[in-house]
Each structure stands twice: as C-alpha cells, then as structure tokens.
Amino acid sequence: MSVQWFVKTQAGQAGPFSSQQLKQLVVDGKVKPETGVRRETDEKWFLAKQFKGMFDQPSAPPQVAAAKKLPPVKTPHQVKVSGTNGTVACCVRSYGDVLPSGGMRDDAS
C-alpha cells in the first residue's frame, strides 16, 4: 500500500492524501515549505521542506522562445509574360516556382 500523508491545518489536520495528491498540493501552493506534514505511520509532525523531493520541481514553467513568423504562402495563379514574339502564359506556384504553361511538375507538391 502507498504512503498516506496528513497536512497540518489551523483546524487540526487534513488527509489522508496520496503522495501524488500531496505533490499536487505543493504545486498548487497549498502546502508550503513551512507547512507541517506527517506520514500516517508518524506521530510527529515535520516541516514539508524536510522531505526530500517535496519541492524539487521548478516553481515556474520554463520560458518558451517566441515562434518566428513565417512568410505568407503565395497562392498559385496565372500570369501573362510579354515577350518579343507575343504573349506567353506561365504558371506561378507557391514560393516563386515558375513553370511553363501546361508544364506542371508532379514532384513540386
């Protein structure tokens, strides 16, 4: 059976709590390093900070670097290119990929 914990309160004691529940009380800030706690088998109260691992987790989540903004995606569209021999149709695909009209590449998805 897992260890059961009790927490000292102004009204007496609260519990029993599982180790996981006690750890959550620490994360939620309801159990502080100076809070009295005891295992169900202990008769004496101890400060929570006396138990190894009780306050080992970081107090604040790690900072995440801001994501870089990506350039807008160009949508495929038809353009007309004027040349010396008249007008030639081309197809412009995403990210400036220019292909001759009717010459869409299968590998350029």
C-alpha positions as CSV (number, residue, x, y, z in Angstrom):
1,M,0.0,0.0,0.0
2,S,1.3,3.5,-0.8
3,V,2.2,6.1,1.8
4,Q,-0.7,8.2,3.1
5,W,0.0,11.8,4.2
6,F,-1.6,14.3,6.6
7,V,-1.3,18.1,6.4
8,K,-1.4,20.3,9.5
9,T,-4.1,23.0,9.2
10,Q,-5.4,25.7,11.5
11,A,-8.4,23.5,12.3
12,G,-6.3,20.4,13.0
13,Q,-5.3,18.2,10.1
14,A,-6.4,17.3,6.6
15,G,-6.0,14.0,4.8
16,P,-5.1,11.3,4.2
17,F,-3.5,12.2,0.9
18,S,-1.6,10.0,-1.5
19,S,1.9,11.1,-2.4
20,Q,0.7,12.3,-5.8
21,Q,-2.1,14.3,-4.1
22,L,0.4,15.9,-1.7
23,K,2.7,16.8,-4.5
24,Q,-0.3,18.5,-6.3
25,L,-1.0,20.5,-3.1
26,V,2.6,21.7,-3.2
27,V,2.3,22.6,-6.9
28,D,-1.0,24.5,-6.2
29,G,0.8,26.4,-3.4
30,K,-1.5,25.0,-0.6
31,V,1.5,23.2,1.1
32,K,4.4,25.5,1.7
33,P,8.0,24.5,2.9
34,E,7.0,25.5,6.4
35,T,3.7,23.5,6.4
36,G,3.5,20.7,8.9
37,V,3.1,17.2,7.3
38,R,3.3,13.7,8.5
39,R,3.0,10.2,7.2
40,E,0.2,8.1,8.6
41,T,2.8,6.0,10.5
42,D,4.5,9.0,12.1
43,E,3.3,10.5,15.3
44,K,5.5,13.6,15.0
45,W,4.9,16.5,12.6
46,F,7.7,17.6,10.2
47,L,8.2,20.6,8.0
48,A,7.3,19.8,4.4
49,K,10.7,21.0,3.3
50,Q,12.4,18.3,5.4
51,F,11.1,15.6,3.0
52,K,13.5,15.0,0.0
53,G,11.8,15.7,-3.3
54,M,8.8,17.6,-1.9
55,F,9.9,20.9,-3.5
56,D,12.3,19.7,-6.3
57,Q,10.2,20.8,-9.2
58,P,10.6,24.2,-10.8
59,S,8.4,26.9,-9.3
60,A,7.6,28.4,-12.8
61,P,7.2,26.6,-16.1
62,P,10.2,27.1,-18.4
63,Q,10.1,30.0,-20.8
64,V,9.4,29.1,-24.5
65,A,11.1,31.2,-27.2
66,A,8.7,33.1,-29.4
67,A,8.0,31.3,-32.6
68,K,9.2,33.0,-35.8
69,K,6.5,34.3,-38.0
70,L,6.6,32.5,-41.4
71,P,6.2,34.4,-44.6
72,P,2.7,34.3,-46.2
73,V,2.2,31.4,-48.6
74,K,1.8,32.5,-52.2
75,T,-1.2,31.0,-53.9
76,P,-0.9,29.6,-57.4
77,H,-2.2,31.9,-60.1
78,Q,-1.8,32.6,-63.8
79,V,0.3,35.4,-65.1
80,K,1.0,36.7,-68.6
81,V,4.5,37.4,-69.6
82,S,5.1,39.7,-72.6
83,G,7.9,38.7,-74.9
84,T,9.1,39.8,-78.4
85,N,7.1,37.1,-80.1
86,G,3.8,37.9,-78.4
87,T,2.3,36.9,-75.0
88,V,3.3,33.6,-73.3
89,A,1.3,32.1,-70.5
90,C,3.1,30.9,-67.3
91,C,2.0,29.4,-64.1
92,V,3.5,30.7,-60.8
93,R,3.3,28.2,-58.0
94,S,4.0,28.6,-54.3
95,Y,7.2,30.3,-53.2
96,G,8.0,31.7,-56.6
97,D,8.2,28.5,-58.6
98,V,7.7,29.5,-62.3
99,L,6.8,26.8,-64.7
100,P,5.9,27.0,-68.4
101,S,2.1,26.8,-69.1
102,G,0.9,23.2,-69.1
103,G,4.2,22.1,-67.7
104,M,3.2,21.5,-64.0
105,R,5.7,19.3,-62.3
106,D,4.4,16.2,-60.4
107,D,7.2,16.4,-57.9
108,A,6.5,20.0,-56.9
109,S,3.7,19.5,-54.4
